[in-house]
Amino acid sequence: MSMKAGPVTTGIKILLALLYGIPLVWIVLTSFKSSGDVFSSDATLLFRPVTEAYVNVLGPDLAVALRQSVIIAVGTTALVLLIGIPAAYALARTSGFITSVGLALLIVLQMLPQTANVIPLFQVFGSWGLLDSTLGVIIADTALLTPFAVMLMRPFFRAVPVSLEEAASLDGANLLRTFGRIVLPVARNGVATTGTLVFMLAWGEFLYAVNLFLSPGTYPLSALVAQQVGAFGIDWPGLMALAVLTSLPILVVYALSYRLLRDGLTVGAVK
């Protein structure tokens, strides 16, 4: 039996759609404007579209930035899952003082502002030779997103019945085999949901990319957008064109994983 949304729910949905939709429409429209039409009140909606901004941003710099973003997002996602999956499973299957302290530390790490970590990371990575390297940014993003991933995956592992693991143990399976053959397949939706969210967050991460990359030629897409802001002003059409092109891959990922995200986050919220 389906339930119809009430007027309050419908009104909230419309309000949220306007709040998020209007800025997106403005970004797309601005990317097709000439510099003279950007601040013209007569050309807010009615203007002669041009593709000059897209022609200017398409080039070698965009290709390098796209490659960097893909490497950083994929590398961060893989490393976060490699660390987060066993950590989330361990916290889901243990209890006591140590577990409580571990969960509290994860919450505290989530509360720390990212800006507070930039200078210490810059100094540490400088001594390790990881400045101006893609690996350094991947490690920094992994440290930033691993607590979030562990907290998100833990409820999914807690929902896996312990009786399944006990039955596998009675059949002679060791812990590693039980985890790989039984626990992980049952919790795969939670792992996939977490991986998708981590990928999206790593794709748009900006602060570490700007501060840990010393050469602008190695910037990912998120940092390349900032280069449109110069000492002599802002290239608004170019900035918006880059914003649109940067958002397209993540929109594709979101469209392909929408059902997974919807079901996964809903299930994880009630377990």
Secondary structure, 3 states (H helix, E strand, C coil): CCCCCCHHHHHHHHHHHHHHHHHHHHHHHHHCCCHHHCCCHHHCCCCCCCCHHHHHHCCHHHHHHHHHHHHHHHHHHHHHHHHHHHHHHHHHHCCCHHHHHHHHHHHHHHHCCCHHHHHHHHHHHHHHCCCCCHHHHHHHHHHHHHHHHHHHHHHHHHCCCHHHHHHHHHCCCCHHHHHHHHHHHHCHHHHHHHHHHHHHHHHHCCHHHHHHCCCHHHCCHHHHHHCCEECCEECHHHHHHHHHHHHHHHHHHHHHCHHHHHHHHHHHHHC
